[in-house]
Amino acid sequence: MTRVALVPGCLALLPEHASLDDPVDELRAACLAAAAWLGEDVRVIAGAQGARVAASLLAEVGTAPVTSGEAAYLIVGNGSARRSEKAPGHLDPRAAEFDEALGRSLEKPDPDALRALDLGLAGELWADVGPIVEAADLLSRVATVAVDYDDDPYGVRYWVARWE
């Protein structure tokens, strides 16, 4: 059975952004638990920023990304970054509806809905969903789903989810 996990490409998860008062401690804990749950052989599906976050999380749990062979999958992506006035992209009223639809598609999971995401709108909302769309087929025969984190700190929608 293939294991798949989703974590956000949140730069605050990188060690160089850590501080004594961790602003994303709950998110960090959920991401590290998901990365550890994947096991030793993990293939990463992410953009450039997400690949940095994935490599850091995997290193913290004592593994490294692989490119061949049987592997679990770590997808790095997130919803919109325009959910409030203080969000990186400032408030966009379309963000909440976009994120609600994306969240439902992740929880169900619904690979067809994930493949049908409007990438143009995602770009306008500063949502990093390319890796999620790319990995949609991995979720077609999922037996169990666990959503370990679902929140929008700082106006950015993040999920940490595991599928098996």
DSSP file with accessible surface (Angstrom, degrees, kcal/mol):
  #  RESIDUE AA STRUCTURE BP1 BP2  ACC     N-H-->O    O-->H-N    N-H-->O    O-->H-N    TCO  KAPPA ALPHA  PHI   PSI    X-CA   Y-CA   Z-CA
    1    1 A M              0   0  175      0, 0.0     2,-0.3     0, 0.0     0, 0.0   0.000 360.0 360.0 360.0 131.3    0.0    0.0    0.0
    2    2 A T        -     0   0   67    136,-0.1     2,-0.4    70,-0.1    70,-0.1  -0.630 360.0-146.7 -84.7 135.9    1.4    3.4   -1.0
    3    3 A R        -     0   0   85     -2,-0.3    70,-2.3   161,-0.2     2,-0.4  -0.848  16.8-176.9-101.3 138.5    1.6    6.2    1.5
    4    4 A V  E     -aB  73 163A   3    159,-2.6   159,-3.3    -2,-0.4     2,-0.3  -0.996   0.9-175.0-135.1 135.8    1.1    9.8    0.4
    5    5 A A  E     -aB  74 162A   0     68,-2.5    70,-3.4    -2,-0.4     2,-0.4  -0.971  12.3-150.3-131.5 149.9    1.4   12.9    2.6
    6    6 A L  E     +aB  75 161A   0    155,-2.7   155,-1.6    -2,-0.3    70,-0.2  -0.974  20.0 167.7-117.8 131.2    0.8   16.6    1.9
    7    7 A V  E     -a   76   0A   0     68,-2.4    70,-2.1    -2,-0.4     2,-0.2  -0.949  35.2-107.0-132.9 157.4    2.6   19.4    3.7
    8    8 A P        -     0   0    0      0, 0.0     2,-0.7     0, 0.0    70,-0.2  -0.502  21.2-122.5 -83.3 157.8    2.8   23.1    2.8
    9    9 A G        +     0   0    0     -2,-0.2     2,-0.6   119,-0.1    69,-0.1  -0.218  52.5 159.8 -88.6  46.4    5.8   24.8    1.3
   10   10 A C    >   -     0   0    9     -2,-0.7     3,-2.2     1,-0.2     4,-0.2  -0.579  35.9-152.8 -76.5 114.8    5.9   27.2    4.3
   11   11 A L  G >  S+     0   0   56     -2,-0.6     3,-1.9     1,-0.3     6,-0.2   0.758  90.6  74.1 -62.3 -22.5    9.4   28.8    4.5
   12   12 A A  G 3  S+     0   0   30      1,-0.3    -1,-0.3     4,-0.1    12,-0.2   0.699  86.3  66.4 -64.0 -14.4    8.9   29.2    8.3
   13   13 A L  G <  S+     0   0    1     -3,-2.2    -1,-0.3     5,-0.1    -2,-0.2   0.651  79.1 100.5 -79.3 -15.3    9.4   25.5    8.5
   14   14 A L  S X  S-     0   0    4     -3,-1.9     3,-2.0    -4,-0.2     4,-0.3  -0.457  82.8-122.7 -72.0 143.7   13.0   25.8    7.4
   15   15 A P  G >  S+     0   0   72      0, 0.0     3,-1.6     0, 0.0    -1,-0.1   0.844 109.0  62.7 -56.8 -34.6   15.6   25.7   10.2
   16   16 A E  G 3  S+     0   0  118      1,-0.3    -4,-0.1     3,-0.0    -3,-0.0   0.664 105.1  48.1 -68.3 -11.8   17.0   29.1    9.3
   17   17 A H  G <  S+     0   0   94     -3,-2.0    -1,-0.3    -6,-0.2     2,-0.1   0.396  88.1 110.9-105.0   0.9   13.6   30.6   10.1
   18   18 A A    <   +     0   0   53     -3,-1.6     2,-0.3    -4,-0.3     4,-0.1  -0.400  42.1 173.9 -73.4 153.1   13.2   28.9   13.4
   19   19 A S        -     0   0   73     -2,-0.1     3,-0.2     1,-0.0    -2,-0.1  -0.894  49.6 -90.7-146.9 177.1   13.4   30.9   16.6
   20   20 A L  S    S+     0   0  189     -2,-0.3     2,-0.8     1,-0.3    -1,-0.0   0.866 124.5  48.9 -62.5 -34.6   12.9   30.4   20.4
   21   21 A D  S    S-     0   0  136     -3,-0.0    -1,-0.3     3,-0.0     3,-0.0  -0.813  88.4-154.8-107.1  89.7    9.2   31.3   19.9
   22   22 A D    >   -     0   0   31     -2,-0.8     3,-1.1    -3,-0.2     4,-0.2  -0.517   7.3-161.9 -70.8 114.8    8.2   29.1   16.9
   23   23 A P  T 3  S+     0   0   63      0, 0.0    -1,-0.2     0, 0.0     3,-0.1   0.639  90.7  38.4 -73.5 -12.1    5.2   30.9   15.2
   24   24 A V  T 3> S+     0   0    6    -12,-0.2     4,-3.2     1,-0.1     5,-0.2  -0.143  72.3 135.2-128.2  40.5    4.3   27.6   13.4
   25   25 A D  H <> S+     0   0   98     -3,-1.1     4,-2.5     1,-0.2     5,-0.2   0.894  75.6  46.5 -61.2 -42.2    4.9   25.0   16.1
   26   26 A E  H  > S+     0   0  138      2,-0.2     4,-2.1     1,-0.2    -1,-0.2   0.921 115.5  46.9 -65.6 -42.6    1.7   23.1   15.6
   27   27 A L  H  > S+     0   0    0      2,-0.2     4,-2.6     1,-0.2    -2,-0.2   0.932 112.2  50.5 -62.9 -46.1    2.2   23.1   11.8
   28   28 A R  H  X S+     0   0   28     -4,-3.2     4,-2.7     1,-0.2     5,-0.2   0.930 110.1  49.9 -58.6 -46.9    5.8   22.0   12.2
   29   29 A A  H  X S+     0   0   62     -4,-2.5     4,-2.3    -5,-0.2    -1,-0.2   0.921 112.3  47.3 -60.1 -43.2    4.9   19.1   14.5
   30   30 A A  H  X S+     0   0   14     -4,-2.1     4,-2.3     2,-0.2    -1,-0.2   0.909 112.9  49.2 -65.9 -40.3    2.2   17.9   12.1
   31   31 A C  H  X S+     0   0    0     -4,-2.6     4,-2.6     2,-0.2    -2,-0.2   0.919 111.9  47.7 -65.2 -44.1    4.6   18.2    9.1
   32   32 A L  H  X S+     0   0   40     -4,-2.7     4,-2.5     2,-0.2     5,-0.2   0.904 111.7  50.5 -65.6 -39.5    7.4   16.3   10.9
   33   33 A A  H  X S+     0   0   59     -4,-2.3     4,-2.3    -5,-0.2    -2,-0.2   0.921 112.0  47.7 -63.5 -41.7    5.0   13.5   12.0
   34   34 A A  H  X S+     0   0    0     -4,-2.3     4,-1.2     2,-0.2    -2,-0.2   0.919 112.1  49.4 -66.0 -42.1    3.7   13.2    8.4
   35   35 A A  H  X S+     0   0    0     -4,-2.6     4,-0.5     1,-0.2     3,-0.4   0.921 112.8  47.1 -63.4 -42.2    7.3   13.0    7.1
   36   36 A A  H >< S+     0   0   58     -4,-2.5     3,-1.2     1,-0.2    -1,-0.2   0.893 106.1  59.3 -65.5 -38.5    8.2   10.4    9.6
   37   37 A W  H 3< S+     0   0   47     -4,-2.3    -1,-0.2     1,-0.3    -2,-0.2   0.812  94.9  65.8 -60.9 -28.7    5.1    8.4    8.9
   38   38 A L  H 3< S-     0   0   10     -4,-1.2    -1,-0.3    -3,-0.4     3,-0.3   0.770  98.5-143.6 -67.5 -26.5    6.2    8.1    5.2
   39   39 A G    <<  -     0   0   36     -3,-1.2    -1,-0.2    -4,-0.5     3,-0.1  -0.566  37.4 -45.0  95.0-159.9    9.2    5.9    6.1
   40   40 A E  S    S+     0   0  154     -2,-0.2     2,-0.8     1,-0.2    24,-0.5   0.825 117.7  61.2 -85.9 -36.6   12.6    5.9    4.6
   41   41 A D  E     +c   64   0A  92     -3,-0.3    31,-3.0    22,-0.1     2,-0.4  -0.835  67.2 165.1-100.3 107.3   12.1    5.9    0.8
   42   42 A V  E     -cd  65  72A   0     -2,-0.8    24,-2.7    22,-0.6     2,-0.4  -0.977  25.8-156.9-130.2 125.7   10.2    9.1   -0.1
   43   43 A R  E     - d   0  73A  60     29,-3.2    31,-2.7    -2,-0.4     2,-0.4  -0.866  20.7-141.0 -97.6 134.9    9.7   10.7   -3.5
   44   44 A V  E     - d   0  74A  39     -2,-0.4     2,-0.5    22,-0.4    31,-0.2  -0.809  14.7-168.7-102.6 135.3    9.0   14.4   -3.4
   45   45 A I  E     + d   0  75A  19     29,-2.7    31,-2.4    -2,-0.4     2,-0.3  -0.961  42.7 116.0-119.8 106.7    6.5   16.2   -5.7
   46   46 A A        -     0   0   32     -2,-0.5    31,-0.1    29,-0.2     2,-0.1  -0.989  60.8-106.5-162.8 160.9    7.1   19.9   -5.3
   47   47 A G     >  -     0   0   34     29,-0.4     4,-2.7    -2,-0.3     5,-0.2  -0.188  59.4 -80.3 -80.1-173.9    8.1   23.2   -6.8
   48   48 A A  H  > S+     0   0   88      2,-0.2     4,-1.5     1,-0.2     5,-0.1   0.931 131.7  42.1 -60.7 -49.8   11.5   24.8   -6.0
   49   49 A Q  H  > S+     0   0   93      1,-0.2     4,-1.8     2,-0.2    -1,-0.2   0.935 116.2  50.1 -63.4 -44.3   10.4   26.4   -2.7
   50   50 A G  H  > S+     0   0    1      1,-0.2     4,-3.0     2,-0.2    -2,-0.2   0.860 104.6  57.8 -63.4 -34.8    8.5   23.2   -1.7
   51   51 A A  H  X S+     0   0   44     -4,-2.7     4,-2.6     1,-0.2    -1,-0.2   0.888 105.4  51.0 -64.0 -37.8   11.5   21.0   -2.5
   52   52 A R  H  X S+     0   0  119     -4,-1.5     4,-2.1    -3,-0.2    -1,-0.2   0.926 112.3  46.0 -62.8 -44.8   13.6   23.0    0.0
   53   53 A V  H  X S+     0   0    0     -4,-1.8     4,-2.7     2,-0.2     5,-0.2   0.934 113.2  49.7 -64.4 -44.8   11.0   22.5    2.6
   54   54 A A  H  X S+     0   0    0     -4,-3.0     4,-2.9     1,-0.2     5,-0.3   0.932 110.2  49.8 -60.4 -46.9   10.6   18.8    1.8
   55   55 A A  H  X S+     0   0   45     -4,-2.6     4,-2.4     1,-0.2    -1,-0.2   0.909 112.5  48.4 -60.1 -40.3   14.3   18.2    2.0
   56   56 A S  H  X S+     0   0   20     -4,-2.1     4,-2.2     2,-0.2    -2,-0.2   0.937 112.9  46.3 -66.3 -46.5   14.5   20.0    5.3
   57   57 A L  H  X S+     0   0    0     -4,-2.7     4,-1.2     1,-0.2    -2,-0.2   0.928 114.1  48.3 -62.4 -45.0   11.6   18.0    6.8
   58   58 A L  H  <>S+     0   0    0     -4,-2.9     5,-2.8     1,-0.2     3,-0.4   0.906 110.1  51.9 -63.8 -40.0   12.9   14.7    5.6
   59   59 A A  H ><5S+     0   0   67     -4,-2.4     3,-1.3    -5,-0.3    -1,-0.2   0.904 105.4  56.0 -62.4 -39.1   16.4   15.5    6.9
   60   60 A E  H 3<5S+     0   0   96     -4,-2.2    -1,-0.2     1,-0.3    -2,-0.2   0.799 110.4  44.6 -64.6 -27.7   14.9   16.3   10.3
   61   61 A V  T 3<5S-     0   0   50     -4,-1.2    -1,-0.3    -3,-0.4    -2,-0.2   0.334 124.7-102.7 -98.6   6.6   13.3   12.8   10.4
   62   62 A G  T < 5S+     0   0   68     -3,-1.3     2,-0.3    -4,-0.3    -3,-0.2   0.770  84.9  94.6  86.6  28.4   16.5   11.1    9.2
   63   63 A T      < -     0   0   26     -5,-2.8    -1,-0.3    -8,-0.1    -2,-0.1  -0.829  54.0-143.4-138.0 177.9   15.8   10.4    5.6
   64   64 A A  E     -c   41   0A  59    -24,-0.5   -22,-0.6    -2,-0.3    -9,-0.1  -0.976  34.1 -87.9-141.7 155.0   16.4   11.9    2.2
   65   65 A P  E     -c   42   0A  63      0, 0.0     2,-0.3     0, 0.0   -22,-0.2  -0.290  39.1-154.9 -62.7 146.4   14.3   12.1   -1.1
   66   66 A V        -     0   0   38    -24,-2.7   -22,-0.4     1,-0.1     3,-0.1  -0.819  12.7-158.5-115.6 162.7   14.7    9.3   -3.6
   67   67 A T  S    S+     0   0  131     -2,-0.3     2,-0.3     1,-0.1   -24,-0.1   0.451  70.8  31.3-119.8  -4.2   14.1    9.4   -7.3
   68   68 A S  S    S+     0   0   87      2,-0.1    -1,-0.1     0, 0.0     2,-0.0  -0.954  86.9  36.2-148.3 168.6   13.6    5.7   -8.2
   69   69 A G  S    S-     0   0   55     -2,-0.3     2,-0.1    -3,-0.1    -3,-0.1  -0.129  99.9 -25.6  81.8 178.7   12.2    2.5   -6.8
   70   70 A E  S    S+     0   0  170    -28,-0.0     2,-0.3   -68,-0.0    -2,-0.1  -0.442  79.5 156.9 -63.9 134.4    9.3    1.8   -4.6
   71   71 A A        -     0   0   13     -2,-0.1   -29,-0.2    -4,-0.1     2,-0.2  -0.993  43.9-117.8-156.2 158.5    8.6    4.9   -2.5
   72   72 A A  E     - d   0  42A   8    -31,-3.0   -29,-3.2    -2,-0.3     2,-0.4  -0.459  40.8-120.7 -84.5 172.4    6.1    6.8   -0.5
   73   73 A Y  E     -ad   4  43A  46    -70,-2.3   -68,-2.5   -31,-0.2     2,-0.6  -0.970  17.6-163.7-127.0 134.0    5.2   10.3   -1.7
   74   74 A L  E     -ad   5  44A   0    -31,-2.7   -29,-2.7    -2,-0.4     2,-0.4  -0.963  13.9-165.0-113.2 112.6    5.6   13.7   -0.1
   75   75 A I  E     -ad   6  45A   3    -70,-3.4   -68,-2.4    -2,-0.6     2,-0.6  -0.831   3.1-158.0 -96.8 134.6    3.5   16.4   -1.9
   76   76 A V  E     +a    7   0A   0    -31,-2.4   -29,-0.4    -2,-0.4     2,-0.3  -0.954  39.3 110.2-118.1 115.1    4.3   20.0   -1.1
   77   77 A G        -     0   0    0    -70,-2.1    82,-0.4    -2,-0.6     2,-0.3  -0.974  35.8-162.1-169.1 168.4    1.6   22.5   -1.8
   78   78 A N  B     -F  128   0B  13     50,-1.6    50,-0.6    -2,-0.3    80,-0.2  -0.974  22.9-101.7-156.0 168.6   -0.9   24.8   -0.1
   79   79 A G        -     0   0    0     78,-2.0    49,-0.6    -2,-0.3    -1,-0.1   0.178  67.9 -35.6 -78.1-157.9   -4.1   26.8   -0.6
   80   80 A S        -     0   0    0     15,-0.3    77,-2.4    47,-0.2    46,-0.2  -0.179  33.9-154.4 -69.6 154.1   -4.4   30.5   -1.1
   81   81 A A  S    S+     0   0    8     44,-2.5     8,-2.4    75,-0.2     9,-0.3  -0.185  83.6  76.8-113.8  35.1   -2.2   33.2    0.5
   82   82 A R        +     0   0   56     43,-0.2    10,-2.3     7,-0.2    13,-0.3  -0.183  51.5 118.3-138.3  43.8   -4.9   35.8    0.2
   83   83 A R  S    S+     0   0   52     72,-2.1     2,-0.3     8,-0.2     8,-0.1   0.526  77.0  17.6 -94.2  -6.9   -7.3   34.9    3.0
   84   84 A S  S >  S-     0   0   41     71,-0.3     3,-1.3    70,-0.2     6,-0.1  -0.962  82.6 -98.8-153.8 170.1   -7.0   38.1    5.1
   85   85 A E  T 3  S+     0   0  130     -2,-0.3    -1,-0.1     1,-0.3     6,-0.0   0.797 124.2  48.2 -63.3 -28.5   -5.9   41.8    4.9
   86   86 A K  T 3  S+     0   0  194      4,-0.1    -1,-0.3     3,-0.1    -4,-0.0   0.397  86.7 115.5 -95.3   3.9   -2.6   40.8    6.6
   87   87 A A  S X  S-     0   0    2     -3,-1.3     3,-1.6     1,-0.1    68,-0.2  -0.294  83.7-105.8 -67.3 157.2   -2.0   37.8    4.2
   88   88 A P  T 3  S+     0   0   71      0, 0.0    -6,-0.1     0, 0.0    -1,-0.1   0.867 123.9  34.5 -53.1 -37.4    1.1   38.0    2.0
   89   89 A G  T 3  S-     0   0    3     -8,-2.4    -7,-0.2     1,-0.2    -3,-0.1   0.322 113.9-123.7-100.1   8.5   -1.2   38.6   -1.0
   90   90 A H    <   -     0   0  114     -3,-1.6    -5,-0.2    -9,-0.3    -1,-0.2   0.139  52.4 -36.2  64.3 171.1   -3.8   40.7    0.9
   91   91 A L        +     0   0   81     -8,-0.1    -8,-0.2    -4,-0.1    -6,-0.1  -0.373  52.8 177.0 -69.2 131.3   -7.5   39.8    1.0
   92   92 A D    >   -     0   0   15    -10,-2.3     3,-2.1    -2,-0.1     4,-0.4  -0.984  25.5-144.8-128.6 120.8   -9.1   38.3   -2.1
   93   93 A P  T 3> S+     0   0  114      0, 0.0     4,-0.5     0, 0.0     3,-0.3   0.705  97.4  62.6 -62.6 -15.9  -12.8   37.4   -1.6
   94   94 A R  H 3> S+     0   0  101      1,-0.2     4,-2.1     2,-0.1     5,-0.2   0.650  83.9  81.0 -80.9 -13.2  -12.4   34.4   -3.9
   95   95 A A  H <> S+     0   0    1     -3,-2.1     4,-2.8   -13,-0.3   -15,-0.3   0.904  86.8  51.8 -62.8 -45.7   -9.8   32.7   -1.6
   96   96 A A  H  > S+     0   0   40     -4,-0.4     4,-2.4    -3,-0.3    -1,-0.2   0.935 112.5  44.9 -60.6 -47.0  -12.2   31.2    0.9
   97   97 A E  H  X S+     0   0  150     -4,-0.5     4,-2.2     2,-0.2    -1,-0.2   0.917 113.5  50.8 -64.8 -41.3  -14.4   29.5   -1.7
   98   98 A F  H  X S+     0   0   16     -4,-2.1     4,-2.4     1,-0.2    -2,-0.2   0.947 113.0  45.7 -59.6 -47.6  -11.3   28.2   -3.6
   99   99 A D  H  X S+     0   0    2     -4,-2.8     4,-3.0     1,-0.2    -1,-0.2   0.864 109.3  54.7 -67.0 -36.7   -9.8   26.8   -0.4
  100  100 A E  H  X S+     0   0  111     -4,-2.4     4,-2.3    -5,-0.2    -1,-0.2   0.934 111.1  45.4 -62.1 -44.5  -13.1   25.2    0.7
  101  101 A A  H  X S+     0   0   33     -4,-2.2     4,-2.1     2,-0.2    -2,-0.2   0.922 114.5  48.3 -64.9 -42.8  -13.3   23.3   -2.6
  102  102 A L  H  X S+     0   0    0     -4,-2.4     4,-1.8    -5,-0.2    -2,-0.2   0.940 110.7  51.3 -63.2 -45.0   -9.7   22.3   -2.5
  103  103 A G  H  X S+     0   0    6     -4,-3.0     4,-2.5     1,-0.2    -2,-0.2   0.915 109.5  49.4 -59.6 -44.1  -10.0   21.1    1.1
  104  104 A R  H  X S+     0   0  150     -4,-2.3     4,-2.0     1,-0.2    -1,-0.2   0.904 110.0  52.0 -60.8 -40.4  -13.1   19.0    0.2
  105  105 A S  H  <>S+     0   0   13     -4,-2.1     5,-2.5     1,-0.2    -1,-0.2   0.799 112.4  45.6 -68.7 -28.2  -11.2   17.5   -2.7
  106  106 A L  H  <5S+     0   0    4     -4,-1.8    -2,-0.2     3,-0.2    -1,-0.2   0.874 114.0  47.6 -79.3 -39.7   -8.3   16.6   -0.4
  107  107 A E  H  <5S+     0   0   88     -4,-2.5    -2,-0.2    -5,-0.2    -3,-0.2   0.823 123.2  31.3 -72.7 -30.7  -10.4   15.1    2.4
  108  108 A K  T  <5S-     0   0  155     -4,-2.0    -1,-0.2    -5,-0.2    -2,-0.1   0.921 108.2-127.8 -68.1 -45.5  -12.6   12.9    0.1
  109  109 A P  T   5 +     0   0   22      0, 0.0    -3,-0.2     0, 0.0    -4,-0.1   0.839  37.7 179.4 -77.5 159.9  -10.2   12.6   -1.9
  110  110 A D     >< -     0   0   44     -5,-2.5     4,-2.3     1,-0.1     3,-0.2  -0.828   8.1-177.9-128.7  89.3  -11.4   13.5   -5.4
  111  111 A P  H  > S+     0   0   18      0, 0.0     4,-2.7     0, 0.0     5,-0.2   0.859  84.5  55.5 -58.0 -35.8   -8.6   13.2   -8.0
  112  112 A D  H  > S+     0   0  109      1,-0.2     4,-1.4     2,-0.2     5,-0.1   0.927 109.4  45.9 -63.7 -43.6  -10.9   14.4  -10.8
  113  113 A A  H  4 S+     0   0   29      2,-0.2     4,-0.3    -3,-0.2    -1,-0.2   0.891 112.5  51.5 -66.5 -37.2  -11.7   17.6   -8.9
  114  114 A L  H >< S+     0   0    0     -4,-2.3     3,-1.3     1,-0.2    -2,-0.2   0.925 109.9  48.4 -65.1 -42.8   -8.0   18.1   -8.1
  115  115 A R  H 3< S+     0   0  101     -4,-2.7    -1,-0.2     1,-0.2    -2,-0.2   0.787 109.8  54.9 -65.8 -26.5   -7.0   17.7  -11.7
  116  116 A A  T 3< S+     0   0   79     -4,-1.4    -1,-0.2    -5,-0.2    -2,-0.2   0.393  76.8 133.1 -89.9   3.6   -9.8   20.2  -12.7
  117  117 A L    <   -     0   0   25     -3,-1.3     2,-1.1    -4,-0.3     3,-0.1  -0.249  67.6-112.6 -56.0 141.1   -8.5   23.0  -10.3
  118  118 A D     >  -     0   0   96      1,-0.2     4,-2.6     2,-0.1     5,-0.1  -0.654  31.7-171.5 -78.1 100.4   -8.3   26.3  -12.1
  119  119 A L  H  > S+     0   0   95     -2,-1.1     4,-2.2     1,-0.2    -1,-0.2   0.808  82.9  56.5 -68.4 -28.4   -4.6   26.9  -12.2
  120  120 A G  H  > S+     0   0   45      2,-0.2     4,-1.9     1,-0.2    -1,-0.2   0.948 110.8  42.9 -65.0 -48.1   -5.1   30.5  -13.4
  121  121 A L  H  > S+     0   0   36      1,-0.2     4,-2.0     2,-0.2    -2,-0.2   0.913 111.1  56.4 -63.5 -41.4   -7.2   31.3  -10.4
  122  122 A A  H  <>S+     0   0    2     -4,-2.6     5,-3.0     1,-0.2     4,-0.3   0.920 106.8  49.9 -56.6 -43.1   -4.8   29.5   -8.1
  123  123 A G  H ><5S+     0   0   48     -4,-2.2     3,-1.2     1,-0.2    -1,-0.2   0.909 109.2  50.6 -62.4 -42.0   -2.0   31.7   -9.4
  124  124 A E  H 3<5S+     0   0  101     -4,-1.9    -1,-0.2     1,-0.3    -2,-0.2   0.822 112.9  47.1 -64.8 -29.7   -4.0   34.8   -8.7
  125  125 A L  T 3<5S-     0   0    0     -4,-2.0   -44,-2.5    -5,-0.1    -1,-0.3   0.354 113.0-119.0 -92.9   3.7   -4.7   33.6   -5.2
  126  126 A W  T < 5 +     0   0  138     -3,-1.2     2,-0.5    -4,-0.3    -3,-0.2   0.857  59.5 156.4  60.5  37.4   -1.0   32.7   -4.6
  127  127 A A      < -     0   0   12     -5,-3.0     2,-1.3    -6,-0.2    -1,-0.2  -0.837  40.4-145.7 -96.4 129.2   -2.0   29.0   -4.1
  128  128 A D  B     +F   78   0B  50    -50,-0.6   -50,-1.6   -49,-0.6     4,-0.2  -0.693  48.7 136.5 -93.9  82.0    0.7   26.5   -4.7
  129  129 A V     >  +     0   0    3     -2,-1.3     4,-2.7   -52,-0.2     5,-0.3   0.492  36.1  97.1-109.5  -3.8   -1.4   23.7   -6.1
  130  130 A G  H  > S+     0   0   37      1,-0.2     4,-2.7    -3,-0.2     5,-0.2   0.924  88.4  46.2 -52.4 -49.3    0.7   22.5   -9.1
  131  131 A P  H  > S+     0   0    8      0, 0.0     4,-1.7     0, 0.0    -1,-0.2   0.866 111.6  52.9 -63.2 -33.5    2.2   19.6   -7.1
  132  132 A I  H  4 S+     0   0    4      2,-0.2     4,-0.4    -3,-0.2    -2,-0.2   0.933 111.3  45.5 -66.7 -44.2   -1.2   18.6   -5.8
  133  133 A V  H >< S+     0   0   30     -4,-2.7     3,-1.3     1,-0.2     4,-0.3   0.933 111.5  53.2 -63.0 -44.3   -2.6   18.5   -9.3
  134  134 A E  H 3< S+     0   0  140     -4,-2.7     3,-0.4    -5,-0.3    -1,-0.2   0.852 113.7  42.8 -59.0 -34.2    0.4   16.5  -10.5
  135  135 A A  T >< S+     0   0    2     -4,-1.7     3,-1.8    -5,-0.2     4,-0.5   0.397  80.2 108.7 -95.6   5.0   -0.1   14.0   -7.7
  136  136 A A  G X  S+     0   0    0     -3,-1.3     3,-1.8    -4,-0.4    -1,-0.2   0.848  72.5  59.8 -54.1 -39.1   -3.9   13.6   -8.1
  137  137 A D  G >  S+     0   0  105     -3,-0.4     3,-1.6    -4,-0.3    -1,-0.3   0.797  93.0  67.0 -62.5 -26.4   -3.7   10.1   -9.6
  138  138 A L  G <  S+     0   0   54     -3,-1.8     3,-0.4     1,-0.3    -1,-0.3   0.739  98.7  53.7 -64.3 -20.4   -1.9    8.9   -6.4
  139  139 A L  G X  S+     0   0    5     -3,-1.8     3,-1.0    -4,-0.5    -1,-0.3   0.340  78.7  97.6 -97.0   8.8   -5.1    9.5   -4.5
  140  140 A S  T <  S+     0   0   65     -3,-1.6    -1,-0.2     1,-0.3    -2,-0.1   0.766  92.2  31.8 -73.5 -23.9   -7.4    7.5   -6.8
  141  141 A R  T 3  S+     0   0  224     -3,-0.4    -1,-0.3    -4,-0.2     2,-0.2  -0.174  82.0 153.2-125.6  44.1   -7.4    4.3   -4.7
  142  142 A V    <   -     0   0   34     -3,-1.0     3,-0.1     1,-0.1    -3,-0.1  -0.524  22.4-178.1 -77.6 134.6   -7.0    5.7   -1.2
  143  143 A A        +     0   0   78     21,-3.0     2,-0.4     1,-0.3    -1,-0.1   0.750  69.9  28.3 -99.2 -34.7   -8.5    3.6    1.7
  144  144 A T        -     0   0   76     20,-2.2    20,-1.9     2,-0.0     2,-0.4  -0.978  60.2-168.6-132.4 145.9   -7.7    5.9    4.6
  145  145 A V  E     -E  163   0A  54     -2,-0.4     2,-0.4    18,-0.2    18,-0.2  -0.996   3.0-177.0-131.1 134.6   -7.4    9.7    5.0
  146  146 A A  E     -E  162   0A  30     16,-2.6    16,-2.8    -2,-0.4     2,-0.7  -0.987  10.3-161.8-131.6 121.8   -6.1   11.6    8.0
  147  147 A V  E     +E  161   0A  54     -2,-0.4    14,-0.2    14,-0.2     3,-0.1  -0.916  13.8 174.6-101.9 109.2   -6.1   15.4    8.0
  148  148 A D  E     +     0   0A  66     12,-2.3     2,-0.3    -2,-0.7    13,-0.2   0.643  66.9  21.5 -91.3 -18.7   -3.6   16.4   10.8
  149  149 A Y  E     +E  160   0A  26     11,-1.6    11,-2.1  -119,-0.1    -1,-0.3  -0.961  55.2 164.8-152.8 133.6   -3.6   20.1   10.2
  150  150 A D  E     +E  159   0A  65     -2,-0.3     2,-0.3     9,-0.2     9,-0.2  -0.774  34.6 113.5-152.3  96.1   -6.2   22.4    8.6
  151  151 A D  E     -E  158   0A  69      7,-1.9     7,-3.0    -2,-0.3    -2,-0.0  -0.963  55.4-131.3-158.4 170.9   -5.7   26.1    9.3
  152  152 A D    >   +     0   0   50     -2,-0.3     3,-1.7     5,-0.2     5,-0.2  -0.438  29.1 178.3-132.2  62.9   -4.9   29.5    7.8
  153  153 A P  G >  S+     0   0   25      0, 0.0     3,-1.6     0, 0.0    -2,-0.1  -0.364  76.4   7.9 -64.2 141.6   -2.3   31.2   10.0
  154  154 A Y  G 3  S-     0   0  142      1,-0.3   -70,-0.2   -67,-0.1   -71,-0.1   0.734 133.3 -65.4  60.5  21.9   -1.2   34.5    8.7
  155  155 A G  G <  S+     0   0    4     -3,-1.7   -72,-2.1     1,-0.2     2,-0.4   0.653 108.0 116.5  78.9  16.6   -3.9   34.4    6.0
  156  156 A V    <   -     0   0    8     -3,-1.6     2,-0.5   -75,-0.2   -75,-0.2  -0.972  63.3-129.7-120.0 130.4   -2.4   31.3    4.1
  157  157 A R        +     0   0   41    -77,-2.4   -78,-2.0    -2,-0.4     2,-0.4  -0.672  32.0 179.0 -85.3 119.9   -4.4   28.1    4.0
  158  158 A Y  E     - E   0 151A  23     -7,-3.0    -7,-1.9    -2,-0.5     2,-0.4  -0.952   9.9-174.8-120.5 143.0   -2.3   25.0    5.0
  159  159 A W  E     - E   0 150A   5    -82,-0.4     2,-0.5    -2,-0.4    -9,-0.2  -0.980  12.4-164.8-128.7 146.4   -3.1   21.4    5.2
  160  160 A V  E     + E   0 149A   0    -11,-2.1   -12,-2.3    -2,-0.4   -11,-1.6  -0.993  29.9 164.5-122.8 118.3   -1.1   18.4    6.5
  161  161 A A  E     -BE   6 147A   1   -155,-1.6  -155,-2.7    -2,-0.5     2,-0.4  -0.961  25.6-155.0-136.5 154.2   -2.8   15.3    5.3
  162  162 A R  E     -BE   5 146A  60    -16,-2.8   -16,-2.6    -2,-0.3     2,-0.4  -0.996  10.0-173.4-131.2 137.6   -1.9   11.6    5.0
  163  163 A W  E      BE   4 145A   2   -159,-3.3  -159,-2.6    -2,-0.4   -18,-0.2  -0.973 360.0 360.0-128.4 144.7   -3.4    9.0    2.6
  164  164 A E              0   0   51    -20,-1.9   -21,-3.0    -2,-0.4   -20,-2.2  -0.999 360.0 360.0-141.4 360.0   -2.9    5.3    2.4
